[in-house]
Amino acid sequence: MSSNSFENIFNTGTYRVVTTEVFESPTNWATGEEIQKTITTTNEGTIPAAVRVSYTEQWLDENDNDITSQITNGTAIIKLDNTSDWVQQVKMD
């Protein structure tokens, strides 16, 4: 019985998912004023990637105190782009 050896080179692609946020918090936010916040997740890798994104709405006052419970539900309107490309799951508490 003989044995041979060889080098087994195994190359994989690059996994790189990048999330960016563009938002400038106004210092004097007026009721009814629309402020755009853009969050983008992009696959910059060389292989396909599945991305799971979730968000939590939280309101902070000028002193960074959480005032979320004081905000009327529906105050912020969330608009998702490319909704045909997304699957949205709602977490039930």
Kinemage of the C-alpha trace (Angstrom):
@kinemage 1
@onewidth
@group {chain A} dominant
@subgroup {mainchain}
@vectorlist {calphas} color= white
{ca met a 1} P 0.000 0.000 0.000
{ca ser a 2} L 1.368 3.434 -0.891
{ca ser a 3} L 0.406 6.819 0.364
{ca asn a 4} L 0.640 10.142 -1.363
{ca ser a 5} L 0.316 13.528 0.190
{ca phe a 6} L -0.998 16.648 -1.412
{ca glu a 7} L -1.859 20.188 -0.439
{ca asn a 8} L -5.595 20.743 -0.168
{ca ile a 9} L -6.267 24.467 -0.644
{ca phe a 10} L -9.708 25.560 0.451
{ca asn a 11} L -10.742 29.121 -0.421
{ca thr a 12} L -13.871 30.773 0.892
{ca gly a 13} L -15.561 34.002 0.001
{ca thr a 14} L -15.605 37.077 2.150
{ca tyr a 15} L -18.544 37.733 4.472
{ca arg a 16} L -18.941 41.468 5.060
{ca val a 17} L -22.304 43.047 5.919
{ca val a 18} L -22.213 46.772 6.695
{ca thr a 19} L -24.988 48.797 8.354
{ca thr a 20} L -24.912 52.589 8.138
{ca glu a 21} L -27.177 55.220 9.641
{ca val a 22} L -27.702 58.777 8.413
{ca phe a 23} L -29.540 60.930 10.943
{ca glu a 24} L -29.023 64.330 12.494
{ca ser a 25} L -31.112 64.800 15.606
{ca pro a 26} L -32.667 68.263 15.609
{ca thr a 27} L -32.173 70.442 18.670
{ca asn a 28} L -35.694 71.873 18.488
{ca trp a 29} L -37.973 69.245 16.985
{ca ala a 30} L -41.388 70.749 16.216
{ca thr a 31} L -44.606 68.713 16.451
{ca gly a 32} L -45.501 67.343 13.033
{ca glu a 33} L -42.065 68.047 11.569
{ca glu a 34} L -40.717 65.248 9.404
{ca ile a 35} L -37.113 64.262 10.019
{ca gln a 36} L -35.558 61.643 7.790
{ca lys a 37} L -33.438 58.858 9.229
{ca thr a 38} L -31.918 56.430 6.763
{ca ile a 39} L -30.545 53.059 7.808
{ca thr a 40} L -29.003 50.859 5.148
{ca thr a 41} L -27.609 47.343 5.355
{ca thr a 42} L -25.425 46.316 2.444
{ca asn a 43} L -23.633 43.114 1.526
{ca glu a 44} L -20.078 44.181 0.634
{ca gly a 45} L -18.777 40.630 0.694
{ca thr a 46} L -18.110 38.252 -2.168
{ca ile a 47} L -20.671 35.644 -1.113
{ca pro a 48} L -24.443 35.892 -0.672
{ca ala a 49} L -25.560 36.894 2.804
{ca ala a 50} L -28.834 36.719 4.669
{ca val a 51} L -29.343 39.704 6.923
{ca arg a 52} L -31.710 39.949 9.850
{ca val a 53} L -32.383 43.461 11.048
{ca ser a 54} L -34.519 44.578 13.950
{ca tyr a 55} L -35.144 47.940 15.507
{ca thr a 56} L -36.495 49.254 18.770
{ca glu a 57} L -38.131 52.646 19.020
{ca gln a 58} L -36.846 54.640 21.953
{ca trp a 59} L -37.411 58.303 22.766
{ca leu a 60} L -34.878 60.224 24.849
{ca asp a 61} L -35.228 63.752 26.194
{ca glu a 62} L -32.475 66.368 26.110
{ca asn a 63} L -30.923 64.760 29.207
{ca asp a 64} L -30.926 61.258 27.684
{ca asn a 65} L -33.773 60.101 29.947
{ca asp a 66} L -35.968 57.407 28.387
{ca ile a 67} L -39.409 58.971 27.806
{ca thr a 68} L -40.712 56.285 25.435
{ca ser a 69} L -43.710 55.497 27.673
{ca gln a 70} L -44.805 59.154 27.458
{ca ile a 71} L -44.955 59.210 23.639
{ca thr a 72} L -48.270 58.504 21.932
{ca asn a 73} L -48.190 55.289 19.899
{ca gly a 74} L -47.937 56.096 16.182
{ca thr a 75} L -46.085 59.388 16.707
{ca ala a 76} L -43.215 58.169 14.553
{ca ile a 77} L -44.092 56.820 11.126
{ca ile a 78} L -41.709 54.149 9.895
{ca lys a 79} L -41.376 53.839 6.115
{ca leu a 80} L -39.459 50.855 4.741
{ca asp a 81} L -38.063 51.034 1.210
{ca asn a 82} L -38.003 48.027 -1.115
{ca thr a 83} L -40.697 46.292 0.918
{ca ser a 84} L -41.058 43.658 -1.779
{ca asp a 85} L -37.494 42.578 -0.953
{ca trp a 86} L -38.148 42.355 2.803
{ca val a 87} L -39.869 39.936 5.100
{ca gln a 88} L -41.166 41.681 8.186
{ca gln a 89} L -41.784 39.766 11.382
{ca val a 90} L -43.497 41.371 14.329
{ca lys a 91} L -42.333 40.187 17.722
{ca met a 92} L -45.211 39.604 20.079
{ca asp a 93} L -44.473 40.065 23.784
